[in-house]
């Protein structure tokens, strides 16, 4: 069974983070610049929350708030549901489904070392299933 470690090995290693006091506009710019849908909200090395495009749409745009004058802290999701490097893809899929989240920060030794998205999980599951199919076809044809 594949784990979060396998998923992170195929992703860039940078963790995109923002401070809780930063304006939401900075968060949206950072997400766009790095082509990500969420940022972890950090104060020094402490994980405080996560802010996503969904948070922005629901808590800023729909409420008519100002992106430049609203702090990330005001719209972030907290507490954050996290996973470890040893979490299996099945466990992660259950978590994102049960809690209706799209991003899971990965924690090792109390530090954020990455983020896996539901897209990352689906891609890894499809690749694992494709590998299994190829093995079964090879076995059948031999």
N, C-alpha and C positions, 0 to 999 in steps of 0.2 A: 504494500500500500504506500502510495506517495505521501510525502509530508510537506509542510510549509517550507522546509529547508530546500526541497527540490524546486519549488516554485520560485523562491528567492534567488536561487542559483542562475536562473534564466532572465532575471530582471536587472536593470541598473541598480547599483548599490546605494545611491543617494536617497536619503530620507528627506522629503520636502516638509519643512516645518515653518510655523509662523508664531509670533508672540501673541499672547491674549489681548494685549493693548492695541495691537495694530488695527488700522481701519480695514473693514471688510473689503474695500476696494483694492487694497494691497494684496489681500488673499486671492481675490479673483484674478488679478493680474499675474500673480505667481503661478496659479493653477494653469492659466492660459499659456504662459511662457514655457512651462515644463510639460504641457499636455497631460495633466493629471486632473482627476475629478475631486480630489480631497487633499487636505494638508493636516498633519498632526499639529496640535496646538501645544507648544512647549514653553516652559519657563525654566531656563537653564537646561538641565537634563530631565526635568520632571514632566511627564505626560499629563496634561490637564484636560484635553479633549480632542475632538476632531471636527473640522469644518469642511463641509462638502458643497458642491454646487446645489444639491438639494436643500441644504440649510439656507443657502443664499436665496434661492427661489421662493421658499416658503416663509422665511423669517425676515427678509428684507424687501424683495420685489413685491410680493403679494400684500405686504403690510404698508407699502409706500414709504419705507424708511430710506434714509440716505446711506449709500454705500461708503461715502467718504466720512460720514460722521457717526457711523455705528462701529463699535469695537467688535473684533472677532469673538471676544469673551461672551458678548451678548447673544450670539447666535450659534455658538459651537454646541456640539452634542457631548454631554458629559453625564455620568462617567462613561468611559470608553470600554467597549468589549474588546479584549485582546486575545491573541493566540500565541503559542510558542513555536519554536522551530520543529518540535516533535508532534505538533498537532497534525492529524491526518486530513486529507482533503475532504473525506466524508464528514468529519467533525466540523470542519470549517463551513461546509455547505449547510449543515444542520443549523449552525449558529447564525449565518446570514439569513437563512429562511425564517427561523424562529424569531429573531429579533428585528427582521426587516431592515438590515443594514447592508451596505454595499462595500464597505472597507473595514479591514481588520488590521490594526497595528500589530506588529510582531515584536514580542518582548523577549530579551535574553539578559539574564543577570540584572534585572530591573531597568534595562535600557531599551529604547526603541531602536530596532535594527532594520526595520523595513515595514512595508505595508502591502498586504495582498488585497486585491479587489475581487469582486464576484466574477469579473471578466477573466482575471488570472486563474481563478479556480476552475471555471468552466473550460478554459483552454487546456489546462492541465488534465482535467478529467477526460476530455475528448482525445487528447494525445495518448493517455493511458489506455483508453478503450481501443483506439486504433492499433496500438502495439499488441494488445491482447488478440484482436481480430487477426492480425498478421501472423502471430504465433499459431493460432488455431488453424488458419488456412495452411500454413506450412506443415503442421502436423498431419492434417487431413490428406495433403497431397504426397506425403512421404510414405 
